[in-house]
Amino acid sequence: MRSRHLRAVILLGVAMVSAALSYCRSAQAQVPAAAQQHRALLVRTANATWGLGAPVAVFAAQVHQESAWKPEAVSRVGARGLAQFMPATASWWCELNKLAPADCQPHNTAWALRALVGYDKYLYDRTPTRYASYDRMWVALRGYNGGLGHWQREAAVSGAAQPTRQQVDAACGKARRAAVHCRENLSYPQRILVDLQPRYLSWGPGL
């Protein structure tokens, strides 16, 4: 009886390991081939900006969401490059970082990756420190997509003195942001942190 039970446990363990390996292979297969050539640069850039242990998987997922790893990408509203910076945002970012206009190059891969991880850090540092890292990144990503000012105003009208991330999410569209934009803004961090991040966990830490 014991031998049959032990055999069943071993077979179950093998099946679980096999399923896990199959999932990992499937997830990695969903990473665009174009992404691999930018992996080392993204890791170096993230660690230089955030320090060792930077959430590389999050940034990779964000680039995937923004441009599908296409440096030449231009959106229908004019956002450009891997990081999909709008021209006005790119100009502001370059001025903030004291870069000359000639060095403001959204279609340049190195510039775009530095801008993406740098802007994420800028936003993350302005999120509530009482939040866990995951929720702070969620807020930063909402800010990247739709402006941190909108999130801050929605936090102010949420009805709580210290609103949770979920309470502010529920207040989307109740301040200056038009409610029609909430679906996209709320799905943006969901897509990156939940749907896409697992595909890039082999690149480095996630959240």
N, C-alpha and C positions, 0 to 999 in steps of 0.2 A: 504493500500500500504506500509506504513511504517513498519507494523508488518511483512509483507512478506519479506521486505528487511532485517530487523533485523534478522529474522529467517535464511535467506540465509547466512548472515554474520556469525552468530553463528555456523551454520553447516559447513561453510568453515573453521572456526577456529578449530573446533573439528577435522575435517579431517586432517588439517595441524599438529595438535598435535599428532594425531594418527600415521600419517606418520613418524613424527620425532621419536616417541617412537619405532616404528617398525624398523626404521633404526638403532637406538641405540642397540636394541636387536639383530639385524642381525650382526652388527659390533662386539659386544661382543661375539657372538657365534663363530666368526672366530678367536678368541684368543685361542691358543692351551691350553688344560687343564694343561699341564706341566708348563705353564707360571705362573699360580696363586701361586704356592708354592714359587716363587722367587719374588713376587711383593713387599712385605714389605722390603726385603733386598735391592732391586733395589732403592726403594724410599729413604731409609736411606742413601744408598751409594751416590746417586745423590745429595741429599741435603747437605751431608757432604763435597762433592767436589765442587759443584756449588753454594751452599747457598740455602736458602729457595726460592721457585719459580723455581727450576731447571726444565728444560724441560723433565720431566720424560717420557712423552708419546713418545718423540723422541728416547730416549734410549731404551725403551721397543720395539719400532718398529725396531730399529737397531738390537737388539738381535734376534728378530723374523726373520729378513732378514738373519742374519749371520748364525744362527744355529738352528732355529726353537725351541729354548729353550732346546736343547739337550746338556748337559754338556760333554757327551762323544764324541761329533761330531768331525770327522776328515775329512777334505776336500780332494779332489783328489790331491791337490798340497801340502798337509801337514799342513794346518792351523788347529788349535786345540781349542776345548772348546766352551763355549757360545759366547765368543768374537771373535773366529776364528783368534787368533794371530798366525802368522808364528813363528817358533822357533827363528829365528834371531831377529824378532821384539820383541818377549817376552824377550829374553836375553837383548836386548838394553833397554827395558822399565825397567827391574829389575835393571840393572846397573844404569840407570838414577835416580831411586828412592832408590838406595842403599839397594836393597834386595839381600840377599844371594841366590846363585843358588838353594839351597834346598827349598827356599820360592817362587821360580818362578814356579807357578803351573797353567798352562792354563786350565786344566780340573777341577780345584777347582772353585766352583761356586762363592764364595766370591772374590777370586782373579780375576776371569774373569770379574765380574761386576765392581770391582774397576778399573781394567785396562781399560775397555771400556769407562767408564765415565771420567776417568782421562786422557786418550789419546785424547778423544774428546775435553776436556778442553784445553789440551796442543795445539791442532791444532786450536781450536776456537780463542785462545789468539793470534795466529799468522796470523789471517785473517785481511783484511783491516777494520779498525775501522769506516771508513765512510759508510760501508755497514750496512743495517738493520740486526737485529738478525737472521731473516730467511735466508738471503743470506750468512751471516757469517757461519751459521750452514751448509748450502749447500756446501760451500767451505770446511769446516772441514770434512764433510762426503766424499767429493771427495778425500781429503787428506788421510783419513782413508783407503779408498779403493785402491787408486793408488799412494799415495805419495804426500805430499804437495809441494815438490820440483818441480815436474812436473807442478803443477798448477802455481807456481810462475814463472817458465820459460815461460809458455804459456801466462801469464799476461804480461810479458815483451815483447813478440812478437805480442801482440794483435793489435798494431797500435794506441793505445790510451795512453795518459799520465797517466790517472787515469781510467782504464777500468772498466766498470760495470761487475757484475757477468756474465751477459748474453754474453758480449763481450769476456770474457775469456773462457766461455763454447764454443763459436764459434771458438776459436783458438785451441781447443783440437786437438792434433796430429800434430801441426805445429812447435813444438820445439823438445824435445828429446823423448817424448812419441810416441810410434808407433800408428798410426791412428786406427789400428785394435782394440786397447783397449778402444777407446773412447766410443763406444756404451755401454759397461759395466759400465765404470766409470761415464758417464753422467746419466745412468738409476739408479745408486745406490742411490743418494739422492732423485731422483724422486720417487722411490719405497718406501723409508722410510718416507719422509715428506708428500707425497701426498696420496699414496695408503695404507700404513700401519698405520701411525700415528693416524688416526681417530679411529681405533679399540681400542686404549689405552688411549684415553682422559679421561676416568673415573679413570685412575690411578694417574693422576696429570697433570700439565700444559703442553701445547704443544707450537709449534711455527707456 
